[in-house]
Amino acid sequence: MSGAESPQVATTPLVLPISRSLVWLGGTALLALLLYYFIGIDQGAVSVFGADAHVHEFVHDGRHFLGFPCH
């Protein structure tokens, strides 16, 4: 074997049933929506935590970096 050749590695594809794929898709979509809410929407009047601003302050710099206004 010369230096330019690499050994052949047999790979097998990962096959997921549709039902499991839908569970992963649903979980990912739910996580994405929660992340979008906490970073982009949660502030003051529409907060699920009432007047508590801890979540807002925790993601404050990230909000501005991603282009969400909050003031």
All heavy atoms as TSV, in Angstrom:
chain	resi	resn	atom	element	x	y	z
A	1	MET	N	N	0.842	-1.166	0.000
A	1	MET	CA	C	0.000	0.000	0.000
A	1	MET	C	C	0.893	1.237	0.000
A	1	MET	O	O	1.779	1.364	0.804
A	1	MET	CB	C	-0.896	-0.040	1.241
A	1	MET	CG	C	-1.971	0.960	1.188
A	1	MET	SD	S	-3.457	0.636	2.146
A	1	MET	CE	C	-2.988	0.580	3.811
A	2	SER	N	N	0.620	2.158	-0.905
A	2	SER	CA	C	1.422	3.376	-0.974
A	2	SER	C	C	0.897	4.402	0.023
A	2	SER	O	O	-0.169	4.244	0.602
A	2	SER	CB	C	1.410	3.939	-2.395
A	2	SER	OG	O	0.127	4.437	-2.693
A	3	GLY	N	N	1.601	5.507	0.182
A	3	GLY	CA	C	1.223	6.536	1.143
A	3	GLY	C	C	-0.057	7.268	0.787
A	3	GLY	O	O	-0.712	7.826	1.638
A	4	ALA	N	N	-0.462	7.289	-0.488
A	4	ALA	CA	C	-1.643	8.030	-0.910
A	4	ALA	C	C	-2.932	7.249	-0.723
A	4	ALA	O	O	-4.008	7.824	-0.751
A	4	ALA	CB	C	-1.505	8.429	-2.373
A	5	GLU	N	N	-2.847	5.955	-0.551
A	5	GLU	CA	C	-4.058	5.135	-0.404
A	5	GLU	C	C	-4.489	5.071	1.049
A	5	GLU	O	O	-3.682	5.066	1.958
A	5	GLU	CB	C	-3.789	3.718	-0.913
A	5	GLU	CG	C	-3.511	3.640	-2.397
A	5	GLU	CD	C	-3.192	2.219	-2.832
A	5	GLU	OE1	O	-3.504	1.285	-2.085
A	5	GLU	OE2	O	-2.629	2.071	-3.913
A	6	SER	N	N	-5.787	5.026	1.272
A	6	SER	CA	C	-6.310	4.840	2.615
A	6	SER	C	C	-7.088	3.543	2.656
A	6	SER	O	O	-7.655	3.119	1.655
A	6	SER	CB	C	-7.206	6.017	3.006
A	6	SER	OG	O	-8.319	6.067	2.156
A	7	PRO	N	N	-7.123	2.901	3.798
A	7	PRO	CA	C	-7.858	1.632	3.887
A	7	PRO	C	C	-9.352	1.861	3.706
A	7	PRO	O	O	-9.888	2.892	4.109
A	7	PRO	CB	C	-7.543	1.121	5.287
A	7	PRO	CG	C	-7.109	2.317	6.048
A	7	PRO	CD	C	-6.505	3.267	5.054
A	8	GLN	N	N	-10.018	0.920	3.101
A	8	GLN	CA	C	-11.458	0.994	2.897
A	8	GLN	C	C	-12.172	0.602	4.188
A	8	GLN	O	O	-11.865	-0.409	4.786
A	8	GLN	CB	C	-11.890	0.060	1.760
A	8	GLN	CG	C	-11.312	0.435	0.420
A	8	GLN	CD	C	-11.856	1.756	-0.069
A	8	GLN	OE1	O	-13.008	2.082	0.163
A	8	GLN	NE2	N	-11.009	2.536	-0.727
A	9	VAL	N	N	-13.107	1.421	4.586
A	9	VAL	CA	C	-13.882	1.161	5.795
A	9	VAL	C	C	-15.333	0.971	5.374
A	9	VAL	O	O	-15.916	1.823	4.718
A	9	VAL	CB	C	-13.777	2.329	6.791
A	9	VAL	CG1	C	-14.631	2.065	8.020
A	9	VAL	CG2	C	-12.330	2.562	7.182
A	10	ALA	N	N	-15.898	-0.149	5.763
A	10	ALA	CA	C	-17.292	-0.417	5.433
A	10	ALA	C	C	-18.185	0.333	6.417
A	10	ALA	O	O	-18.008	0.262	7.626
A	10	ALA	CB	C	-17.581	-1.905	5.497
A	11	THR	N	N	-19.137	1.090	5.893
A	11	THR	CA	C	-20.071	1.815	6.751
A	11	THR	C	C	-21.490	1.339	6.465
A	11	THR	O	O	-21.824	0.974	5.348
A	11	THR	CB	C	-20.002	3.328	6.502
A	11	THR	OG1	O	-20.307	3.584	5.140
A	11	THR	CG2	C	-18.610	3.866	6.817
A	12	THR	N	N	-22.288	1.360	7.499
A	12	THR	CA	C	-23.692	1.013	7.331
A	12	THR	C	C	-24.521	2.221	7.742
A	12	THR	O	O	-24.251	2.857	8.758
A	12	THR	CB	C	-24.088	-0.206	8.190
A	12	THR	OG1	O	-23.798	0.092	9.548
A	12	THR	CG2	C	-23.330	-1.449	7.770
A	13	PRO	N	N	-25.525	2.581	6.961
A	13	PRO	CA	C	-26.337	3.756	7.305
A	13	PRO	C	C	-27.221	3.486	8.522
A	13	PRO	O	O	-27.638	2.363	8.776
A	13	PRO	CB	C	-27.179	3.979	6.057
A	13	PRO	CG	C	-27.230	2.655	5.386
A	13	PRO	CD	C	-25.936	1.960	5.721
A	14	LEU	N	N	-27.486	4.538	9.268
A	14	LEU	CA	C	-28.393	4.458	10.400
A	14	LEU	C	C	-29.814	4.621	9.875
A	14	LEU	O	O	-30.138	5.617	9.243
A	14	LEU	CB	C	-28.079	5.561	11.415
A	14	LEU	CG	C	-29.007	5.648	12.606
A	14	LEU	CD1	C	-28.916	4.390	13.452
A	14	LEU	CD2	C	-28.682	6.874	13.424
A	15	VAL	N	N	-30.650	3.648	10.123
A	15	VAL	CA	C	-32.026	3.689	9.643
A	15	VAL	C	C	-32.955	3.820	10.847
A	15	VAL	O	O	-32.955	2.980	11.733
A	15	VAL	CB	C	-32.375	2.405	8.840
A	15	VAL	CG1	C	-33.808	2.441	8.374
A	15	VAL	CG2	C	-31.420	2.241	7.685
A	16	LEU	N	N	-33.734	4.907	10.866
A	16	LEU	CA	C	-34.710	5.127	11.931
A	16	LEU	C	C	-36.109	4.915	11.390
A	16	LEU	O	O	-36.432	5.387	10.299
A	16	LEU	CB	C	-34.624	6.557	12.460
A	16	LEU	CG	C	-33.426	6.929	13.311
A	16	LEU	CD1	C	-33.470	8.407	13.654
A	16	LEU	CD2	C	-33.379	6.111	14.566
A	17	PRO	N	N	-36.957	4.236	12.137
A	17	PRO	CA	C	-38.348	4.113	11.711
A	17	PRO	C	C	-39.027	5.486	11.734
A	17	PRO	O	O	-38.612	6.395	12.448
A	17	PRO	CB	C	-38.982	3.200	12.751
A	17	PRO	CG	C	-37.888	2.685	13.600
A	17	PRO	CD	C	-36.674	3.510	13.356
A	18	ILE	N	N	-40.079	5.633	10.952
A	18	ILE	CA	C	-40.808	6.902	10.861
A	18	ILE	C	C	-41.289	7.363	12.233
A	18	ILE	O	O	-41.184	8.546	12.567
A	18	ILE	CB	C	-42.012	6.773	9.898
A	18	ILE	CG1	C	-41.534	6.547	8.475
A	18	ILE	CG2	C	-42.918	7.987	9.975
A	18	ILE	CD1	C	-40.890	7.751	7.854
A	19	SER	N	N	-41.790	6.455	13.056
A	19	SER	CA	C	-42.314	6.850	14.363
A	19	SER	C	C	-41.221	7.459	15.237
A	19	SER	O	O	-41.439	8.455	15.928
A	19	SER	CB	C	-42.945	5.657	15.069
A	19	SER	OG	O	-41.995	4.623	15.237
A	20	ARG	N	N	-40.034	6.888	15.207
A	20	ARG	CA	C	-38.925	7.450	15.989
A	20	ARG	C	C	-38.440	8.756	15.398
A	20	ARG	O	O	-38.054	9.672	16.124
A	20	ARG	CB	C	-37.768	6.468	16.051
A	20	ARG	CG	C	-37.714	5.781	17.389
A	20	ARG	CD	C	-36.555	4.900	17.519
A	20	ARG	NE	N	-35.630	5.470	18.485
A	20	ARG	CZ	C	-34.526	4.886	18.841
A	20	ARG	NH1	N	-34.173	3.750	18.290
A	20	ARG	NH2	N	-33.745	5.428	19.727
A	21	SER	N	N	-38.469	8.863	14.088
A	21	SER	CA	C	-38.062	10.109	13.437
A	21	SER	C	C	-39.000	11.240	13.816
A	21	SER	O	O	-38.556	12.368	14.047
A	21	SER	CB	C	-38.064	9.943	11.920
A	21	SER	OG	O	-37.141	8.970	11.515
A	22	LEU	N	N	-40.298	10.945	13.898
A	22	LEU	CA	C	-41.269	11.966	14.279
A	22	LEU	C	C	-41.082	12.412	15.731
A	22	LEU	O	O	-41.264	13.586	16.045
A	22	LEU	CB	C	-42.689	11.461	14.048
A	22	LEU	CG	C	-43.094	11.290	12.584
A	22	LEU	CD1	C	-44.488	10.699	12.485
A	22	LEU	CD2	C	-43.011	12.606	11.844
A	23	VAL	N	N	-40.705	11.498	16.598
A	23	VAL	CA	C	-40.439	11.856	17.991
A	23	VAL	C	C	-39.243	12.800	18.060
A	23	VAL	O	O	-39.280	13.824	18.752
A	23	VAL	CB	C	-40.194	10.594	18.847
A	23	VAL	CG1	C	-39.657	10.961	20.220
A	23	VAL	CG2	C	-41.473	9.787	18.969
A	24	TRP	N	N	-38.172	12.485	17.336
A	24	TRP	CA	C	-36.993	13.359	17.317
A	24	TRP	C	C	-37.325	14.714	16.690
A	24	TRP	O	O	-36.887	15.757	17.179
A	24	TRP	CB	C	-35.843	12.704	16.545
A	24	TRP	CG	C	-35.059	11.765	17.402
A	24	TRP	CD1	C	-35.170	10.409	17.437
A	24	TRP	CD2	C	-34.059	12.110	18.357
A	24	TRP	NE1	N	-34.304	9.899	18.354
A	24	TRP	CE2	C	-33.608	10.916	18.935
A	24	TRP	CE3	C	-33.513	13.311	18.773
A	24	TRP	CZ2	C	-32.623	10.899	19.913
A	24	TRP	CZ3	C	-32.528	13.287	19.748
A	24	TRP	CH2	C	-32.097	12.090	20.307
A	25	LEU	N	N	-38.100	14.716	15.617
A	25	LEU	CA	C	-38.487	15.957	14.964
A	25	LEU	C	C	-39.354	16.820	15.888
A	25	LEU	O	O	-39.151	18.023	16.010
A	25	LEU	CB	C	-39.234	15.665	13.663
A	25	LEU	CG	C	-39.711	16.874	12.871
A	25	LEU	CD1	C	-38.525	17.707	12.413
A	25	LEU	CD2	C	-40.526	16.432	11.690
A	26	GLY	N	N	-40.310	16.205	16.548
A	26	GLY	CA	C	-41.179	16.934	17.473
A	26	GLY	C	C	-40.403	17.501	18.659
A	26	GLY	O	O	-40.610	18.646	19.063
A	27	GLY	N	N	-39.506	16.708	19.225
A	27	GLY	CA	C	-38.691	17.175	20.342
A	27	GLY	C	C	-37.779	18.323	19.945
A	27	GLY	O	O	-37.614	19.299	20.686
A	28	THR	N	N	-37.186	18.227	18.759
A	28	THR	CA	C	-36.311	19.288	18.270
A	28	THR	C	C	-37.104	20.566	18.015
A	28	THR	O	O	-36.658	21.664	18.356
A	28	THR	CB	C	-35.592	18.836	16.988
A	28	THR	OG1	O	-34.867	17.635	17.268
A	28	THR	CG2	C	-34.644	19.894	16.479
A	29	ALA	N	N	-38.284	20.437	17.424
A	29	ALA	CA	C	-39.126	21.609	17.167
A	29	ALA	C	C	-39.570	22.257	18.478
A	29	ALA	O	O	-39.563	23.487	18.601
A	29	ALA	CB	C	-40.341	21.214	16.328
A	30	LEU	N	N	-39.940	21.466	19.467
A	30	LEU	CA	C	-40.343	21.999	20.765
A	30	LEU	C	C	-39.182	22.731	21.435
A	30	LEU	O	O	-39.352	23.845	21.956
A	30	LEU	CB	C	-40.857	20.882	21.670
A	30	LEU	CG	C	-41.296	21.301	23.068
A	30	LEU	CD1	C	-42.507	22.227	22.988
A	30	LEU	CD2	C	-41.610	20.088	23.907
A	31	LEU	N	N	-38.007	22.145	21.410
A	31	LEU	CA	C	-36.833	22.785	21.985
A	31	LEU	C	C	-36.505	24.089	21.262
A	31	LEU	O	O	-36.188	25.103	21.900
A	31	LEU	CB	C	-35.633	21.838	21.934
A	31	LEU	CG	C	-34.341	22.351	22.541
A	31	LEU	CD1	C	-34.518	22.574	24.035
A	31	LEU	CD2	C	-33.220	21.377	22.273
A	32	ALA	N	N	-36.614	24.097	19.943
A	32	ALA	CA	C	-36.341	25.307	19.164
A	32	ALA	C	C	-37.353	26.404	19.486
A	32	ALA	O	O	-36.982	27.575	19.622
A	32	ALA	CB	C	-36.361	24.986	17.672
A	33	LEU	N	N	-38.625	26.053	19.620
A	33	LEU	CA	C	-39.646	27.049	19.959
A	33	LEU	C	C	-39.448	27.617	21.362
A	33	LEU	O	O	-39.620	28.817	21.580
A	33	LEU	CB	C	-41.042	26.459	19.817
A	33	LEU	CG	C	-41.517	26.245	18.385
A	33	LEU	CD1	C	-42.831	25.476	18.374
A	33	LEU	CD2	C	-41.661	27.577	17.674
A	34	LEU	N	N	-39.079	26.764	22.310
A	34	LEU	CA	C	-38.801	27.253	23.662
A	34	LEU	C	C	-37.597	28.185	23.671
A	34	LEU	O	O	-37.618	29.234	24.313
A	34	LEU	CB	C	-38.551	26.078	24.614
A	34	LEU	CG	C	-39.777	25.333	25.085
A	34	LEU	CD1	C	-39.376	24.078	25.852
A	34	LEU	CD2	C	-40.631	26.227	25.953
A	35	LEU	N	N	-36.558	27.825	22.951
A	35	LEU	CA	C	-35.374	28.667	22.860
A	35	LEU	C	C	-35.711	29.999	22.206
A	35	LEU	O	O	-35.291	31.059	22.674
A	35	LEU	CB	C	-34.279	27.941	22.074
A	35	LEU	CG	C	-32.922	28.587	22.039
A	35	LEU	CD1	C	-32.328	28.625	23.439
A	35	LEU	CD2	C	-32.014	27.826	21.108
A	36	TYR	N	N	-36.496	29.959	21.139
A	36	TYR	CA	C	-36.918	31.191	20.468
A	36	TYR	C	C	-37.734	32.069	21.408
A	36	TYR	O	O	-37.564	33.280	21.449
A	36	TYR	CB	C	-37.722	30.860	19.213
A	36	TYR	CG	C	-38.197	32.084	18.471
A	36	TYR	CD1	C	-37.303	32.855	17.749
A	36	TYR	CD2	C	-39.524	32.477	18.511
A	36	TYR	CE1	C	-37.730	33.994	17.076
A	36	TYR	CE2	C	-39.956	33.605	17.849
A	36	TYR	CZ	C	-39.052	34.362	17.128
A	36	TYR	OH	O	-39.471	35.478	16.478
A	37	TYR	N	N	-38.630	31.465	22.180
A	37	TYR	CA	C	-39.436	32.241	23.123
A	37	TYR	C	C	-38.556	32.931	24.160
A	37	TYR	O	O	-38.672	34.131	24.400
A	37	TYR	CB	C	-40.471	31.359	23.828
A	37	TYR	CG	C	-41.173	32.103	24.942
A	37	TYR	CD1	C	-42.164	33.016	24.647
A	37	TYR	CD2	C	-40.786	31.931	26.261
A	37	TYR	CE1	C	-42.791	33.741	25.656
A	37	TYR	CE2	C	-41.406	32.648	27.274
A	37	TYR	CZ	C	-42.398	33.544	26.966
A	37	TYR	OH	O	-42.997	34.265	27.961
A	38	PHE	N	N	-37.668	32.162	24.800
A	38	PHE	CA	C	-36.875	32.730	25.882
A	38	PHE	C	C	-35.875	33.765	25.387
A	38	PHE	O	O	-35.583	34.729	26.089
A	38	PHE	CB	C	-36.160	31.639	26.671
A	38	PHE	CG	C	-37.077	30.925	27.615
A	38	PHE	CD1	C	-37.315	29.578	27.473
A	38	PHE	CD2	C	-37.711	31.604	28.634
A	38	PHE	CE1	C	-38.163	28.915	28.337
A	38	PHE	CE2	C	-38.568	30.953	29.503
A	38	PHE	CZ	C	-38.788	29.604	29.358
A	39	ILE	N	N	-35.340	33.606	24.192
A	39	ILE	CA	C	-34.385	34.585	23.681
A	39	ILE	C	C	-35.089	35.742	22.992
A	39	ILE	O	O	-34.705	36.896	23.154
A	39	ILE	CB	C	-33.378	33.924	22.724
A	39	ILE	CG1	C	-32.473	32.982	23.509
A	39	ILE	CG2	C	-32.534	34.964	22.003
A	39	ILE	CD1	C	-31.501	32.213	22.668
A	40	GLY	N	N	-36.128	35.477	22.218
A	40	GLY	CA	C	-36.709	36.523	21.395
A	40	GLY	C	C	-37.955	37.196	21.904
A	40	GLY	O	O	-38.223	38.326	21.545
A	41	ILE	N	N	-38.740	36.542	22.742
A	41	ILE	CA	C	-40.049	37.098	23.087
A	41	ILE	C	C	-40.190	37.419	24.566
A	41	ILE	O	O	-40.803	38.414	24.912
A	41	ILE	CB	C	-41.163	36.118	22.647
A	41	ILE	CG1	C	-41.106	35.914	21.140
A	41	ILE	CG2	C	-42.523	36.618	23.064
A	41	ILE	CD1	C	-42.017	34.838	20.634
A	42	ASP	N	N	-39.623	36.605	25.437
A	42	ASP	CA	C	-39.834	36.757	26.881
A	42	ASP	C	C	-39.270	38.073	27.392
A	42	ASP	O	O	-38.070	38.262	27.456
A	42	ASP	CB	C	-39.172	35.604	27.627
A	42	ASP	CG	C	-39.395	35.693	29.114
A	42	ASP	OD1	O	-40.567	35.751	29.507
A	42	ASP	OD2	O	-38.408	35.709	29.866
A	43	GLN	N	N	-40.159	38.999	27.696
A	43	GLN	CA	C	-39.742	40.239	28.357
A	43	GLN	C	C	-40.949	40.908	28.980
A	43	GLN	O	O	-41.931	41.184	28.315
A	43	GLN	CB	C	-39.027	41.190	27.408
A	43	GLN	CG	C	-39.871	41.764	26.298
A	43	GLN	CD	C	-39.050	42.707	25.440
A	43	GLN	OE1	O	-37.895	42.467	25.194
A	43	GLN	NE2	N	-39.659	43.759	24.992
A	44	GLY	N	N	-40.887	41.092	30.253
A	44	GLY	CA	C	-41.887	41.868	30.969
A	44	GLY	C	C	-43.328	41.435	30.816
A	44	GLY	O	O	-43.756	40.472	31.419
A	45	ALA	N	N	-44.099	42.158	29.982
A	45	ALA	CA	C	-45.548	41.994	29.902
A	45	ALA	C	C	-45.982	40.615	29.411
A	45	ALA	O	O	-47.026	40.123	29.804
A	45	ALA	CB	C	-46.143	43.072	28.999
A	46	VAL	N	N	-45.213	39.994	28.534
A	46	VAL	CA	C	-45.615	38.693	27.997
A	46	VAL	C	C	-44.815	37.548	28.603
A	46	VAL	O	O	-44.811	36.440	28.095
A	46	VAL	CB	C	-45.488	38.654	26.460
A	46	VAL	CG1	C	-46.468	39.610	25.824
A	46	VAL	CG2	C	-44.070	38.966	26.024
A	47	SER	N	N	-44.135	37.792	29.705
A	47	SER	CA	C	-43.312	36.772	30.333
A	47	SER	C	C	-44.181	35.732	31.043
A	47	SER	O	O	-45.154	36.086	31.709
A	47	SER	CB	C	-42.364	37.416	31.339
A	47	SER	OG	O	-41.626	36.428	32.016
A	48	VAL	N	N	-43.822	34.480	30.920
A	48	VAL	CA	C	-44.548	33.428	31.639
A	48	VAL	C	C	-44.195	33.450	33.122
A	48	VAL	O	O	-44.843	32.803	33.920
A	48	VAL	CB	C	-44.260	32.020	31.055
A	48	VAL	CG1	C	-44.789	31.898	29.662
A	48	VAL	CG2	C	-42.790	31.689	31.109
A	49	PHE	N	N	-43.162	34.213	33.490
A	49	PHE	CA	C	-42.731	34.292	34.879
A	49	PHE	C	C	-43.191	35.579	35.559
A	49	PHE	O	O	-42.710	35.927	36.621
A	49	PHE	CB	C	-41.204	34.180	34.967
A	49	PHE	CG	C	-40.679	32.906	34.402
A	49	PHE	CD1	C	-39.978	32.904	33.215
A	49	PHE	CD2	C	-40.899	31.706	35.042
A	49	PHE	CE1	C	-39.496	31.732	32.679
A	49	PHE	CE2	C	-40.425	30.523	34.520
A	49	PHE	CZ	C	-39.726	30.528	33.337
A	50	GLY	N	N	-44.094	36.328	34.929
A	50	GLY	CA	C	-44.587	37.561	35.514
A	50	GLY	C	C	-43.561	38.675	35.422
A	50	GLY	O	O	-42.931	38.874	34.399
A	51	ALA	N	N	-43.388	39.411	36.505
A	51	ALA	CA	C	-42.486	40.562	36.499
A	51	ALA	C	C	-41.029	40.163	36.735
A	51	ALA	O	O	-40.164	41.015	36.774
A	51	ALA	CB	C	-42.922	41.561	37.564
A	52	ASP	N	N	-40.744	38.877	36.921
A	52	ASP	CA	C	-39.382	38.414	37.160
A	52	ASP	C	C	-38.563	38.548	35.882
A	52	ASP	O	O	-38.937	38.035	34.835
A	52	ASP	CB	C	-39.403	36.958	37.620
A	52	ASP	CG	C	-38.049	36.483	38.077
A	52	ASP	OD1	O	-37.170	37.330	38.323
A	52	ASP	OD2	O	-37.867	35.258	38.195
A	53	ALA	N	N	-37.450	39.251	35.943
A	53	ALA	CA	C	-36.645	39.528	34.751
A	53	ALA	C	C	-35.353	38.723	34.710
A	53	ALA	O	O	-34.451	39.051	33.940
A	53	ALA	CB	C	-36.331	41.014	34.680
A	54	HIS	N	N	-35.230	37.657	35.489
A	54	HIS	CA	C	-33.994	36.887	35.504
A	54	HIS	C	C	-33.683	36.259	34.141
A	54	HIS	O	O	-32.547	36.289	33.687
A	54	HIS	CB	C	-34.043	35.802	36.582
A	54	HIS	CG	C	-33.841	36.344	37.958
A	54	HIS	ND1	N	-34.890	36.752	38.731
A	54	HIS	CD2	C	-32.714	36.572	38.673
A	54	HIS	CE1	C	-34.425	37.189	39.888
A	54	HIS	NE2	N	-33.105	37.097	39.875
A	55	VAL	N	N	-34.682	35.672	33.507
A	55	VAL	CA	C	-34.460	35.048	32.193
A	55	VAL	C	C	-34.080	36.113	31.175
A	55	VAL	O	O	-33.149	35.939	30.397
A	55	VAL	CB	C	-35.719	34.276	31.729
A	55	VAL	CG1	C	-35.549	33.767	30.310
A	55	VAL	CG2	C	-36.000	33.116	32.665
A	56	HIS	N	N	-34.773	37.235	31.195
A	56	HIS	CA	C	-34.477	38.321	30.265
A	56	HIS	C	C	-33.037	38.811	30.440
A	56	HIS	O	O	-32.309	38.996	29.465
A	56	HIS	CB	C	-35.450	39.475	30.471
A	56	HIS	CG	C	-35.124	40.678	29.657
A	56	HIS	ND1	N	-35.466	40.785	28.335
A	56	HIS	CD2	C	-34.460	41.816	29.970
A	56	HIS	CE1	C	-35.034	41.939	27.864
A	56	HIS	NE2	N	-34.416	42.592	28.842
A	57	GLU	N	N	-32.626	39.017	31.664
A	57	GLU	CA	C	-31.268	39.504	31.909
A	57	GLU	C	C	-30.216	38.447	31.562
A	57	GLU	O	O	-29.122	38.779	31.124
A	57	GLU	CB	C	-31.111	39.945	33.366
A	57	GLU	CG	C	-31.917	41.175	33.706
A	57	GLU	CD	C	-31.575	42.380	32.841
A	57	GLU	OE1	O	-30.391	42.564	32.492
A	57	GLU	OE2	O	-32.500	43.136	32.511
A	58	PHE	N	N	-30.546	37.170	31.738
A	58	PHE	CA	C	-29.603	36.099	31.418
A	58	PHE	C	C	-29.298	36.055	29.924
A	58	PHE	O	O	-28.168	35.802	29.520
A	58	PHE	CB	C	-30.163	34.751	31.897
A	58	PHE	CG	C	-29.238	33.603	31.650
A	58	PHE	CD1	C	-28.086	33.450	32.413
A	58	PHE	CD2	C	-29.508	32.668	30.671
A	58	PHE	CE1	C	-27.228	32.390	32.199
A	58	PHE	CE2	C	-28.659	31.609	30.440
A	58	PHE	CZ	C	-27.514	31.469	31.216
A	59	VAL	N	N	-30.286	36.301	29.074
A	59	VAL	CA	C	-30.089	36.226	27.620
A	59	VAL	C	C	-30.023	37.612	26.976
A	59	VAL	O	O	-30.083	37.729	25.761
A	59	VAL	CB	C	-31.197	35.379	26.947
A	59	VAL	CG1	C	-31.153	33.946	27.419
A	59	VAL	CG2	C	-32.568	35.974	27.171
A	60	HIS	N	N	-29.868	38.658	27.775
A	60	HIS	CA	C	-29.926	40.032	27.281
A	60	HIS	C	C	-28.913	40.314	26.177
A	60	HIS	O	O	-29.271	40.831	25.113
A	60	HIS	CB	C	-29.733	41.006	28.442
A	60	HIS	CG	C	-29.918	42.427	28.054
A	60	HIS	ND1	N	-28.869	43.250	27.764
A	60	HIS	CD2	C	-31.046	43.158	27.881
A	60	HIS	CE1	C	-29.330	44.436	27.437
A	60	HIS	NE2	N	-30.651	44.416	27.504
A	61	ASP	N	N	-27.650	40.016	26.383
A	61	ASP	CA	C	-26.638	40.298	25.370
A	61	ASP	C	C	-26.850	39.455	24.118
A	61	ASP	O	O	-26.630	39.916	23.004
A	61	ASP	CB	C	-25.235	40.080	25.930
A	61	ASP	CG	C	-24.886	41.095	27.000
A	61	ASP	OD1	O	-25.503	42.182	26.998
A	61	ASP	OD2	O	-24.016	40.808	27.829
A	62	GLY	N	N	-27.293	38.218	24.304
A	62	GLY	CA	C	-27.585	37.364	23.156
A	62	GLY	C	C	-28.736	37.900	22.320
A	62	GLY	O	O	-28.744	37.783	21.099
A	63	ARG	N	N	-29.717	38.508	22.974
A	63	ARG	CA	C	-30.849	39.116	22.261
A	63	ARG	C	C	-30.352	40.186	21.309
A	63	ARG	O	O	-30.736	40.246	20.155
A	63	ARG	CB	C	-31.835	39.750	23.242
A	63	ARG	CG	C	-32.585	38.783	24.094
A	63	ARG	CD	C	-33.373	39.521	25.157
A	63	ARG	NE	N	-34.385	40.373	24.580
A	63	ARG	CZ	C	-35.641	40.011	24.374
A	63	ARG	NH1	N	-36.027	38.816	24.713
A	63	ARG	NH2	N	-36.498	40.839	23.839
A	64	HIS	N	N	-29.498	41.076	21.806
A	64	HIS	CA	C	-28.987	42.154	20.964
A	64	HIS	C	C	-28.076	41.612	19.865
A	64	HIS	O	O	-28.099	42.108	18.743
A	64	HIS	CB	C	-28.243	43.190	21.809
A	64	HIS	CG	C	-29.141	43.960	22.710
A	64	HIS	ND1	N	-30.141	44.781	22.236
A	64	HIS	CD2	C	-29.208	44.025	24.060
A	64	HIS	CE1	C	-30.779	45.327	23.253
A	64	HIS	NE2	N	-30.229	44.884	24.372
A	65	PHE	N	N	-27.270	40.614	20.186
A	65	PHE	CA	C	-26.386	40.016	19.195
A	65	PHE	C	C	-27.188	39.402	18.047
A	65	PHE	O	O	-26.802	39.485	16.887
A	65	PHE	CB	C	-25.497	38.951	19.846
A	65	PHE	CG	C	-24.577	38.269	18.895
A	65	PHE	CD1	C	-23.467	38.928	18.387
A	65	PHE	CD2	C	-24.797	36.966	18.492
A	65	PHE	CE1	C	-22.599	38.308	17.503
A	65	PHE	CE2	C	-23.952	36.330	17.618
A	65	PHE	CZ	C	-22.841	37.010	17.115
A	66	LEU	N	N	-28.348	38.798	18.359
A	66	LEU	CA	C	-29.189	38.169	17.344
A	66	LEU	C	C	-30.156	39.142	16.689
A	66	LEU	O	O	-30.904	38.779	15.786
A	66	LEU	CB	C	-29.965	37.009	17.956
A	66	LEU	CG	C	-29.094	35.836	18.413
A	66	LEU	CD1	C	-29.932	34.825	19.195
A	66	LEU	CD2	C	-28.422	35.171	17.236
A	67	GLY	N	N	-30.169	40.397	17.126
A	67	GLY	CA	C	-30.988	41.415	16.476
A	67	GLY	C	C	-32.364	41.611	17.067
A	67	GLY	O	O	-33.217	42.249	16.464
A	68	PHE	N	N	-32.644	41.079	18.263
A	68	PHE	CA	C	-33.925	41.282	18.913
A	68	PHE	C	C	-33.870	42.554	19.759
A	68	PHE	O	O	-33.040	42.668	20.646
A	68	PHE	CB	C	-34.276	40.114	19.837
A	68	PHE	CG	C	-34.613	38.853	19.123
A	68	PHE	CD1	C	-33.683	37.826	19.008
A	68	PHE	CD2	C	-35.862	38.664	18.579
A	68	PHE	CE1	C	-33.992	36.659	18.361
A	68	PHE	CE2	C	-36.186	37.489	17.928
A	68	PHE	CZ	C	-35.248	36.494	17.807
A	69	PRO	N	N	-34.760	43.511	19.515
A	69	PRO	CA	C	-34.795	44.700	20.358
A	69	PRO	C	C	-35.473	44.378	21.684
A	69	PRO	O	O	-36.354	43.524	21.748
A	69	PRO	CB	C	-35.631	45.683	19.551
A	69	PRO	CG	C	-36.512	44.825	18.731
A	69	PRO	CD	C	-35.730	43.575	18.426
A	70	CYS	N	N	-35.056	45.037	22.741
A	70	CYS	CA	C	-35.717	44.794	24.023
A	70	CYS	C	C	-35.841	46.045	24.870
A	70	CYS	O	O	-36.232	45.967	26.010
A	70	CYS	CB	C	-35.009	43.677	24.801
A	70	CYS	SG	S	-33.356	44.054	25.319
A	71	HIS	N	N	-35.501	47.188	24.345
A	71	HIS	CA	C	-35.629	48.428	25.138
A	71	HIS	C	C	-36.518	49.389	24.374
A	71	HIS	O	O	-36.532	49.465	23.213
A	71	HIS	CB	C	-34.281	49.096	25.354
A	71	HIS	CG	C	-33.312	48.225	26.077
A	71	HIS	ND1	N	-33.264	48.165	27.436
A	71	HIS	CD2	C	-32.375	47.381	25.623
A	71	HIS	CE1	C	-32.313	47.326	27.792
A	71	HIS	NE2	N	-31.765	46.838	26.707
